[in-house]
């Protein structure tokens, strides 16, 4: 028993020493090294590219202004191809070779879950991953911080509001048969329970499906007047397009996975009327807001592309990291960063995000979302943040 106790004590001491040795990994006199894993070659490469450019814009701005307490940011980005196995290899390189201080804006749920053990073993923070999964902040872990209101919370809050606003009698759902789609369904069911309603019909599809005629026919025959969509891009366009063709025009409500300019760009006029939950707004070059319009045009000038909501995600993730690192002071370590981050209050900005607050026991900044609707081929914000 004494030998076993001594062995456990040695292991605990080893873990403590490893954390101490890595407490300021990636921080030198003149530099802070950050890592990010994006999909630059797989099915979400368009989104990954936009997150990357949003991050680079803010990094350049910060470095041009003298950096953070005298240190410039060095951002190293690896490609996962949206493959969890490649994400592990990318994390190993960033953590062990590039010696990053923190992982920022890593895209994808499965990819983050695969990479986090590599990071946590070396005391590397997982900061604001680009996914709305609850696992990004649950269970509570000192190295986890998340910014994206979950699909579950988005639907839990939005569905009862839509029922009331539209006087909906029958709520149904069409969802992707995987963990993403199921989270949308669970959130919708939780929200409906608060108003003593249930989903009248549930129909699903396998990832990669292109024909939604049977699902739409089922929803139509059920008389559903509000359809909750656990769909992403192609499936949102396909399902709504099929419904329009058959003369079926319920209110469609998607999660933030469907909140992208690609819906109206690829789907055309048929997408008008679609609602989706969102946290920050898609920036158009002709925005009414002068600061947002200026930012969008600055992005377009730098990258020769229109910005998107994913560009905004990348930008605000670096901006928030910089604010917390600055607050941590000149002696930047993992512990000092966590101490600063756990007292952060992030005020709403030009992109329209809700106020976010963090603490040692609260690692999701805000669970609030609001509604946008496609009107005349563009997303328009149509609600304030909806509280449960």
Secondary structure, DSSP 8 states (H G I E B T S, - for coil): -HHHHHHHHHHHHHHHHHHHHTTTTTB-SSEEEEEEEE-SSSTTHHHHHHHHHHHHHHHHHHHHTT-BTTBEEEEEEEE-TT-HHHHHHHHHIIIIIS--SEEE--B-HHHHHHHHHHHHHTT-EEE--B---GGGT-S--TTEEB-S--HHHHHHHHHHHHHHHHT-S-EEEEEESSHHHHHHHHHHHHHHHTTT---SEEEEE-TT----HHHHHHHHHHT-SEEEEE--SHHHHHHHHHHHHTT---EEEE-GGG-SHHHHHHHGGGGTT-EEEESS----TT-SSHHHHHHHHHHHHHHSS---HHHHHHHHHHHHHHHHHHHH-SS--HHHHHHHHTT-EE---TT----EE-BTTB-BS----EEEEEETTEEEE-------
